[in-house]
Each structure stands twice: as structure tokens, then as C-alpha cells.
Amino acid sequence: MSGVLPLSSREDEPFIGARNSAGNGDSLAIEMEQETSTSTSSGGSSRKKNSRLKCFGVDLSPDNVAVAMVYFVQGVLGLARLAVSFYLKDDLHLDPAETAVVTGFSALPWLVKPLYGFISDSIPLFGYRRRSYLVLSGLLGALSWSLMATFVDSKYGAACCILLGSFSVAFSDVVVDSMVVERARGESQSVSGSLQSLCWGSSAFGGIVSSYFSGSLVDAYGVRFVFGVTALLPLITSAVAVLVKEQRVIGQARGPNVPLGNSSFLKSSKENIIQLWTAVRQPNVFLPTVFIFLWQATPQSDSAMFFFTTNKLGFTPEFLGRVKLVTSVASLAGVGLYNGFLKNVPLRKIFLATTVTGTVLGMTQVFLVTGLNRQFGISDEWFAIGDSLILTVLSQASFMPVLVLAAKLCPEGMEATLFATLMSISNGGNVLGGLIGAALTQIFGVTKDKFDNLATLIILCNLSSLLPLPLLHLLPRDDSDTASKVKM
């Protein structure tokens, strides 16, 4: 969706919108706060339950904290995002189209998330389906950023290391997603929204923590130093894995030491694939997924705008870090906006309102490109901050329903696999939108020092966001439709 700023999660995730993603649930204990009791003893018990610390209406039990911390790490990994952008632009001397392609390549792990869900659901690693994979994901992330800090000196090496780091985040994302989905299944849209708010609120808070330093550290110490500091952050994911409450799988035919040719494994694999296909092809799953893919697949002009603001307007890494701080706070505000006012609003109304509003407000970037803001006495810096603030709040609020819808479509027993499939399709649309944007950037002749047609590119990308709206009827009408019962 180009009318509002794409989310990276997750970015992203990476930059996948996004970043992609939600939380987990075998561990998420969501309890309704309206527990009442007529007896003194039950009243005391209720007071004990309600005395537990909550965030976004979700009890902060140990495993809920683990989920929140994994999302916090996804947000705090944004520390390296500006460093990567400047590394590709200044050290490797790539142009906007090449940068968009490298970014798209690094997002490929987010397109095969069903594979990670299948592995997590089907193959216990050292006896665990969740804990062990979180530990492994953290170690791989630390390795990727360590290589970026030391040996990488080409665009191919950078792409591969960013790919590995993206893979580590995507896999941990799938693991926690499965836990959230298990709790969200069968719950109301409001409860599911609270779960997603906890996850994305944690990610936004991580972004706030790292945002300012993402620019100032690049200015003061250079990109390699930032990559080295970032290498320490994925280890938090490995550490919090011990908080996940999970029974060790003992005596199972499936496991990391069992050959893949084992008949039990093959039989289970076949059954899971059949289950997945049966679930995806049902209209109440397939049709909303088509809409989400098309909604995400509209072209984006982010790479071109980054080159314009740094090469033409002279924005420094430190200033862009301040902008990132503002957008991180705005992302958290977007989560709060959804959790407080929109989680009970029908999905169709949310998508319609945010898409139209985002398209209109997205046109304000043309002011920055043409210099109209200066004619109104607004400096480029203040205009960029205000523009990013408004668009990010809207973008986050509009993306939350995607996560809620995907979580509620998942059947019991395939939480990680089906949710990952739906998110991969969404991420695939986002990657396609980025690649279309890269092609349009090339067609319009926008380079690292030529921006004559950038305003036209921005207008085209924003108007394209309206194209999926005639297909809004593919979404469920209300909460009762959203809580789909997928027959397995």
C-alpha cells in the first residue's frame, strides 16, 4: 500500500509490512476482566487474577513477556536500518532502483514463512517446537550482523548477510505467531486485537528505543560500528526462550534426529500439506487473502524518496534518526489508536477509511519534492517530521486489521503453518509492490542525483493504492464473519 508508509516490521523486517507479522499464543493467557463472583472466596480469587500486571488488556505472564520481548527485538533491530541504507548508498554506490532490488531480495525469507511454520509444528528441535527455534533464530541473527560488521564489502555479500538476518527474524516471528494464533482462535475481534496490539506495541517500543541512536551512531562511529552493536540484539531472542512454557516432546517419532525418510514423518508431512490446501482454498480464507495481497502489492517510492532527502535536501543520518524516533512513537500511537477506537469497527470500514485518507495525505510528499512547503514558511526538516508522523500513525492503524483477520482464519492444529502462509502472501504483495516501484523508478529516470520526475512517481504510487478498493466485498462483513470456522 503506497498511500501510507509501508511497515517493516516488521522490516519489518525487514521492511516487510509487513514486517511483518504478529505474535504467538500457546503461551498467551488472555483473560476477560469481567470475572464476577458472589462468594467471598471466589471474589478474592478474582482479585488475585485481576491484580496481575496487564498491557493492552493482556496479562503479562512469563510466556507473554517472551512474546513481547521477541517483538521488542524486531523493533530494536531498526538500529541498523539507516546504517544499511547509507551503506548501500554511500559505501557500495548503488542507485535507487538497485537499492530497492537488494531490499526486495533480502525480504525473500518472509515469503516462505509457511515452511518455517511447518518445521516448527512438525519437527521438535531437541524436544521443543518453540524454545529451540527461538534460540537458533537469535544465534543466526547475531552471526549475520557480525559478518556485516567485519567481512562484507560487496553488494552480493551485503545482500546475503541481510538475507540471513531477515531469515532469523522471520523464523522467530513464525514461532511467536503460532503462540498468539492459538489464543486468538475463537476469540472476539476485540480480544484478538488486544493480542496484536501487545505484539506490535512491543515492536514499536523497540523502535523508539533504537531510533534516535540509529542515526547519531552512524554519524559518530560509522556503519560498521552500528552493525557490530546490532549483532548483540538477536541474542535477547535466544535468552527469553527459557520463559516460554512448553512441554518437552519425548518419545515422538518426529524430531531433529529422525531421518526425513521416516514413514511417520512423511505421513505427517502429507497430512499437513493436505490440511493446509483444504484450509486455504475455502472461500472464507481465500477471498480475504486475495484482497490483502492486492492491497499490499501497489507500488512504492520509498527508495527514491530516501535518495532525494539525503542527496538533494542534505538530510544527515542524525536527523533521519530523529525522524525515525518520531515515526516509532507514531507507530506506537497507531497501535493505541487501533486498540482504543478501531478494534470493534468492521474491517471493510477500516480499510476504506485508511486507504482513502492515506492516499490523500501521501500526496503531501509532492510538497517536499517541489518545495511548496517552503513557500508556506515550513522548513524541509519540520515538514518531513510532520508528514512522517501522520502517515505512520495511519499506516500502523490500517495494518493491524490484517493481522487480526489472518489470526482468526487459522484452524486448530495448524496455527503456525496457516498464519505463516497468509502472512507470506501479504509479504509477497509488499515485495511485489517494492519491485514495481523499482521498475517505475527506473522508467521515470529517477537516479541518485536526478529527481525531475519524482513528483510524478509519487502521485502514481499513491493513486494506485485506490485500485484494490472495489474488491472490499471480499472481506468479511463483521466480527461474526471474521471468526471463521475452518473445517479440517
C-alpha positions, -999 to +999 in steps of 0.1 A: +000+000+000+017+031-012-007+058+002+007+052+036+042+044+047+050+007+044+056-011+077+086-031+082+082-049+108+083-057+107+111-047+083+098-054+094+116-068+086+129-062+074+108-039+056+080-064+050+047-050+060+048-060+069+073-066+089+056-083+090+036-104+114+021-109+148+027-129+179+022-163+195-002-179+216+003-213+233+016-191+259-006-160+258-030-161+286-059-137+278-085-135+305-116-114+304-116-088+331-153-091+339-150-121+362-176-117+389-183-138+420-209-140+447-188-157+473-160-142+494-135-168+484-142-165+447-141-128+450-106-130+465-095-153+437-109-129+411-090-100+427-058-121+425-063-127+388-070-091+381-041-079+401-016-093+376+001-066+355-015-061+321-006-044+289-031-036+262-055-057+283-032-088+281-018-105+313+020-102+314+027-138+323+062-151+317+055-165+282+036-134+273+066-114+282+087-137+260+064-130+231+066-093+238+104-094+240+107-111+207+087-084+191+107-058+210+139-072+194+122-070+160+117-033+167+151-026+182+168-042+152+158-010+134+190+003+149+208-009+117+182+002+092+196+036+085+231+021+086+222-004+059+206+024+037+237+046+039+260+016+034+242+007+002+241+043-010+275+057+001+298+027+005+285+004-023+273+034-045+240+018-055+213+038-072+176+039-060+165+011-083+194-012-072+187-004-036+151-014-040+161-047-056+186-055-029+159-047-003+134-069-021+159-098-023+166-095+014+129-099+021+126-133+004+127-152+037+094-136+046+078-152+015+084-188+026+072-185+062+048-215+058+079-236+056+091-224+089+056-229+104+056-265+091+090-272+105+081-257+139+048-275+141+061-309+128+097-312+139+107-307+175+142-295+178+159-310+209+125-319+222+109-284+217+088-269+190+091-233+202+120-228+225+148-243+205+139-225+173+139-191+192+174-199+204+186-208+169+170-178+153+188-155+177+222-171+170+217-168+133+208-131+136+239-124+157+260-142+130+246-122+101+252-088+117+287-098+129+296-106+093+282-072+081+304-055+108+336-073+097+340-090+063+313-078+039+324-054+012+302-061-019+266-057-028+263-095-031+278-102+003+256-075+018+225-089+002+233-124+015+240-112+051+209-091+052+191-122+038+204-143+067+194-117+093+160-114+077+156-152+078+164-152+116+137-126+123+112-143+100+116-177+117+113-162+152+083-143+140+066-175+129+073-192+162+057-164+183+029-160+157+018-196+163+015-190+200-007-158+196-029-176+170-036-204+193-050-180+218-068-158+192-087-187+176-124-185+185-120-152+204-138-120+195-122-094+173-116-072+203-096-098+222-076-107+191-070-070+186-056-068+221-032-096+214-019-080+182-017-047+200+006-062+226+029-076+199+030-045+177+032-022+207+063-041+219+078-038+184+070-001+182+086+004+217+117-013+205+118+010+175+115+040+199+145+027+220+168+024+189+155+051+166+175+082+176+208+063+180+203+047+146+213+080+130+237+095+156+258+064+159+262+063+121+273+099+122+297+094+151+312+059+145+302+047+111+281+019+097+304-009+107+302+000+144+264+001+142+264-034+126+285-047+155+262-033+181+232-047+163+248-082+163+242-083+201+205-077+199+193-110+185+208-128+215+179-114+235+156-136+215+177-166+224+177-156+261+140-151+265+132-186+250+135-200+286+104-181+295+082-200+271+061-226+288+063-257+267+062-294+275+093-313+262+083-338+234+095-372+245+093-404+225+080-388+194+087-403+160+094-369+147+124-349+157+157-335+146+175-368+149+149-388+129+157-392+092+134-373+069+126-406+052+109-419+083+074-431+074+058-413+103+074-380+093+063-384+056+028-393+066+026-363+089+040-341+062+014-353+037-014-347+062-002-312+070+000-303+033-035-316+026-048-297+057-031-265+045-045-268+010-080-276+024-079-246+046-065-221+020-090-230-007-121-223+014-137-191+003-137-175+037-099-178+037-090-175+001-111-144-008-098-121+021-063-133+013-066-122-024-077-087-012-048-084+013-023-094-014-036-068-039-038-042-012-001-047-004+010-051-040+006-014-050+039+003-060+061+022-035+086+051-039+105+048-007+140+042-021+137+072-044+125+094-015+154+083+006+179+093-021+161+126-026+161+135+011+198+127+016+213+137-017+191+166-026+179+180+007+210+171+026+193+153+055+220+138+077+220+104+094+214+121+128+184+140+115+169+109+099+174+092+133+152+119+148+126+113+121+128+076+129+122+084+166+091+103+157+078+076+134+085+049+161+064+069+186+038+074+158+038+036+152+030+030+189+003+057+187-012+039+157-014+007+178-031+027+205-055+042+180-065+008+168-067-008+202-087+021+217-110+030+189-109+007+159-107-029+170-145-032+171-150-014+138-159-036+108-128-044+087-143-030+055-148+004+070-113+005+084-097-004+051-118+020+032-112+049+055-075+044+060-068+038+023-086+069+011-071+090+038-036+076+033-038+083-004-047+119+001-021+125+028+005+106+009+003+133-018+019+158+007+053+143-002+049+161-035+051+194-015+085+183-002+098+174-037+086+206-053+095+229-024+059+241-019+063+237+018+089+264+019+065+288+002+043+283+033+072+290+056+077+254+066+112+241+065+120+208+048+130+193+082+098+202+100+077+192+071+094+158+068+089+151+105+052+161+104+045+142+073+061+110+086+043+113+119+008+115+104+014+088+077+029+063+102+000+066+126-024+059+098-002+031+083+000+012+116-037+016+124-045+003+089-022-027+091-034-041+125-067-054+110-046-075+085-030-093+114-063-098+133-081-111+102-052-136+094-051-148+130-088-155+132-088-175+099-064-202+113-078-237+122-067-256+153-036-277+149-021-256+120-017-223+137+019-216+127+017-230+092-016-213+080-009-180+097+026-180+082+010-188+048-013-159+050+014-135+062+037-147+034+011-139+008+007-105+023+045-100+024+047-113-012+024-085-022+045-060-004+077-072-021+059-071-055+049-036-048+085-027-040+098-043-072+071-025-093+082+007-076+118+000-085+108-006-121+088+027-122+118+045-106+139+032-135+113+041-161+108+076-148+146+081-148+149+088-111+186+082-101+208+091-071+212+127-084+183+132-109+148+137-094+129+156-122+101+130-124+100+121-087+068+140-081+050+121-109+063+088-095+049+097-060+015+107-074+012+075-095+022+053-065-003+070-042-032+068-067-025+031-072-034+025-036-071+030-045-071+002-071-080-026-046-110-008-031-136-022-055-127-056-041-136-047-005-166-071-007-141-100-005-136-092+032-160-105+059-188-081+068-185-081+106-169-098+136-191-129+133-179-135+098-143-129+107-143-156+134-144-181+106-148-218+114-124-236+091-135-272+086-105-296+086 
